[in-house]
Amino acid sequence: MPERGTTPTDEAARYAADGFLGPCPLGLSADAVGEIRRHVATTLYNKPSSVYEESRGPVEPYSVAWYGCNRDRHLADAMLYRLATLPTVLDRVEALIGPDLLLWRSTLFVKGPGEAGTVLHQGHHYPGRFFRPSLSEPGGVTVWVALSHADVEHGCLQFVPGSHQRGYAPYRRVDETEGVFGRDYKMDIRPEEHDVVDVECRPGEAIFFPQSVIHGSRPNTSPDARWAIAYRFIPPAIRAYEGLTVCGQGLELSRWGCVLVRGRDAHGVNRLVEPAFDGA
Ligand SMILES: O=C(O)CCC(=O)C(=O)O
């Protein structure tokens, strides 16, 4: 379902020019979004997961346990899997990267009241603790879904429109408290403030973007938490975690896999799994 007054072709052209598309309503009622948010808050966020053993450790932000609790819960949770595979999500992803789609990652991104924003960055290539990027090449789409208000006060996402067309900026090592998502890397350029745009979302709206666009988020200056989940899709020719048994953030990958959510996989270069819903 394209935005009102637009066609899928308009949307694809805007995505190609700007490097993001949104906010896009996903057709969810306020009650439905509220139910997902409550479910995430009470049973998933920062809680041990059946997907990663490491989720059972002490949960400091960006620790291995934090990633273990908040990564790839769609593999075991029916509600989060249903959200990822809504036609309003997959139709757009298909219009952007083609008919064959693998869901290879999801992350719960929650910012508590007063929490700092996410530093501007480009995804995919930051090497992580094992100095290997997670994907063999760019070409995927992230679908970031707001589960609560994500406006300027509540830490909305920010983008540098068109920055994906200039390729990857150089990056450098920094202390991990300054780096992106607790990693010790940061982009080595600082975009001008006037080049950065805020993209505000209401609960249940989504933003679609390639990992190559420069993006980040504002600090949450509100008294409420900002709840969101990012789903990452790739076409089957791109390899996820090639040759790795442990991901760049230290998670052991034996229960991880890509889910074929639409079309077919004619490449066979990724490990495919079916979600196994156990609520954990
Ligand atoms: O939710 C955020 O604040 C940052 C999200 C992000 O950087 C991403 O999804 O790639």
The ligand as a Tripos MOL2 file, in Angstrom:
@<TRIPOS>MOLECULE
LIG
   10     9     1     0     0
SMALL
NO_CHARGES

@<TRIPOS>ATOM
      1 O1         16.9880    3.3700   16.3080 O.co2     1 LIG1
      2 C1         17.9930    4.0670   16.2570 C.2       1 LIG1
      3 O2         18.1630    5.0160   16.9980 O.co2     1 LIG1
      4 C2         19.0810    3.7840   15.2310 C.3       1 LIG1
      5 C3         18.6810    2.7630   14.2210 C.3       1 LIG1
      6 C4         19.7370    2.4740   13.1930 C.2       1 LIG1
      7 O3         20.7780    3.0730   13.1530 O.2       1 LIG1
      8 C5         19.4940    1.4160   12.2180 C.2       1 LIG1
      9 O4         18.4170    0.7930   12.2460 O.co2     1 LIG1
     10 O5         20.3830    1.1570   11.3900 O.co2     1 LIG1
@<TRIPOS>BOND
     1     1     2 2
     2     2     3 1
     3     2     4 1
     4     4     5 1
     5     5     6 1
     6     6     7 2
     7     6     8 1
     8     8     9 2
     9     8    10 1
@<TRIPOS>SUBSTRUCTURE
     1 LIG1         1 GROUP 0 **** ****
